[in-house]
Amino acid sequence: MSLDGKTVLVIGAGLLGAPAASTLAGAGASVVIADIDPAAAGRAATAIRDAGGVAHSVIIDLSDEASVAAGVSEAAAINGRIDGLFVNSYDPVASSRDRDLMEIDIGAWRRSLDVNLTGYLLAVRNTLPHMLKTGGSVVLTSSSDSFDSPPTRVAYPVTKYALHALCRHVAARWGPDGIRCNVVVPGLVPRRLPDGSFPPERVAFYSRYEADTPSPRLGEPRDIAAMVRFLLSDDAEWINGQIIGVDGGLVLR
């Protein structure tokens, strides 16, 4: 699963993005990490360079079309190419305002669409011309909520499920031109405290999830990173348009 010689743009420097970027750099990729928060992207890039990898950071706001275009252009200019794209960003503020269909504020709904769906489309649309020069791979991040929509919120699962159709469109339209597009569907990958434990107020919630998961543990960022590395590598060259669960069996389908 070597990524030697490849340049990969990772949009989102948070819980899943930064570890994935580190894994990709460890496999030989030159990584460009983008985030709306330049400090977060910078920290992730610095950590990779300190470990001996190659990484740069740029600013991308997925809700802003001009920002996406400028950030992708800057990323492409670093090495003159983009071979892979991993998009895993979302808006936590909009997510915190998510409610059921009757209760959700339309502003929160539209913000979720802007970031979780339209932003992904813009990221692919701006990256695609660069990847068409040599072929490339796109990985989008969905959620297990896209299959098992919770009754308490509507925007997040709807936008995440829509990414499945977006993925298949890209694969069907540009697959003959050497472009692959797949979706990873993570299960619960909880945030942890610095000592590795769970926040006390979340222990009961996480325990319920763990009890419902066939595998004997909850997810770790490295689980998602490993699948992303595989899908961006040439070893996955015959995998296209697929929706792939990385969830310990939480959703059996």
Secondary structure as UniProt FT lines:
FT   TURN            4..5
FT   STRAND          7..11
FT   TURN            15..16
FT   HELIX           17..26
FT   TURN            27..28
FT   STRAND          30..35
FT   HELIX           38..50
FT   TURN            51..52
FT   STRAND          54..59
FT   TURN            62..63
FT   HELIX           65..79
FT   STRAND          84..87
FT   HELIX           92..96
FT   TURN            101..103
FT   HELIX           106..113
FT   HELIX           114..118
FT   HELIX           119..131
FT   TURN            132..134
FT   STRAND          136..141
FT   HELIX           144..146
FT   TURN            151..152
FT   HELIX           155..174
FT   HELIX           175..177
FT   STRAND          179..186
FT   TURN            194..195
FT   HELIX           200..202
FT   HELIX           203..212
FT   HELIX           221..232
FT   HELIX           234..236
FT   TURN            237..238
FT   STRAND          243..246
FT   TURN            248..249
//
